[in-house]
Every structure is written in structure tokens, then in C-alpha cells.
Amino acid sequence: MCRNIRTLFNFEPPATEDEIRAASLQFIRKITTFSNPSPGGGEGVGAAVDDIASISHRLLLALESPGAPKNRQDEAAKAKARAAQRFAT
């Protein structure tokens, strides 16, 4: 599950609300071990995802980097090349 949490800091364009929420959901899934919450626990999980997303958004706004922002397409191409090398048959 954790492999789906992507780095969101120092990218151009900045992370979207959907990306932050998706990472927050993956975090909650990881710490609870639920891929789908029980019917009674859905509200608590939803509230936790909202809280984590809000905190993550504030954190990303507060951070500063001395380096230039990374390009999303370049980073995706590098990840694809690493995966191709790792899983080559």
C-alpha cells in the first residue's frame, strides 16, 4: 500500500487537492490495515482522511526548498525506466 504514496513536495506544478487526498487515504489505509472500512467505521475513516489531507496541505505550503522544483513528467519517466529495469524479464 505505501508504494502508492507519492512524494508531493517541490514539484511544478504543485500537488493538487486530489493528490494530497489520495496520499492521505493511502496513509490511513496503511496504519489501519483496512482497504475498505467496515460500514460503521466509514465516518471515522473519512474524517481522518480529511484531517490528514488538511494537515498535509498546510505542511506542503509551509515547506521551502533551496532546490529548483522537479518536473512531474521527468520524474515519471525516471520512475518508469527504473521499473522497466527492475521488472525486466
C-alpha positions in Angstrom: 0.0 0.0 0.0 2.7 2.5 0.9 4.2 2.3 -2.6 1.2 4.3 -3.8 2.0 7.3 -1.6 4.0 9.6 -3.9 6.2 12.5 -3.0 4.2 15.7 -3.2 6.7 18.3 -2.2 8.8 20.5 -4.5 7.1 19.8 -7.8 6.0 22.1 -10.6 3.0 22.3 -10.9 2.3 21.9 -7.1 0.4 18.9 -5.8 -3.4 19.1 -6.3 -6.0 18.6 -3.6 -6.8 15.2 -5.2 -3.2 14.1 -5.0 -3.0 15.1 -1.4 -6.3 13.4 -0.5 -5.2 10.2 -2.3 -1.9 10.1 -0.3 -3.9 10.8 2.9 -6.2 7.9 2.1 -3.3 5.6 1.5 -1.7 6.6 4.8 -4.9 5.9 6.6 -5.2 2.5 4.9 -1.7 1.6 5.8 -2.0 2.5 9.5 -5.4 0.9 9.9 -4.8 -2.1 7.6 -8.2 -1.5 6.1 -8.5 -1.4 2.4 -12.2 -0.8 2.9 -13.5 0.3 6.3 -16.4 -1.5 7.9 -19.8 0.1 7.5 -19.8 1.5 11.0 -16.2 2.9 10.7 -16.6 4.8 7.4 -17.3 8.1 9.0 -14.2 7.9 11.3 -12.0 7.0 8.3 -13.4 9.8 6.2 -12.9 12.3 9.0 -9.3 11.1 9.5 -8.6 11.3 5.8 -9.9 14.9 5.7 -7.8 15.8 8.8 -4.6 14.3 7.3 -5.2 15.9 3.9 -5.7 19.3 5.6 -2.5 19.0 7.7 -0.6 17.7 4.7 -1.7 20.7 2.6 -0.6 23.1 5.3 2.7 21.3 5.6 3.4 21.5 1.9 2.6 25.2 1.9 5.0 25.8 4.8 8.0 23.9 3.4 10.7 25.6 1.5 13.3 24.0 -0.7 16.7 25.5 -1.8 16.5 23.4 -5.0 14.5 24.0 -8.1 11.1 22.3 -8.3 11.1 19.0 -10.1 9.3 18.4 -13.3 6.5 15.8 -12.9 7.0 14.3 -16.4 10.7 13.9 -16.0 10.2 12.2 -12.6 7.6 9.9 -14.1 9.9 8.9 -16.9 12.7 8.1 -14.5 10.3 6.0 -12.4 9.1 4.2 -15.5 12.7 3.5 -16.5 13.6 2.2 -13.0 10.5 -0.1 -13.1 11.4 -1.4 -16.5 14.9 -2.2 -15.4 13.7 -3.8 -12.1 11.0 -5.9 -13.7 12.7 -6.8 -16.9 12.4 -10.4 -17.9 
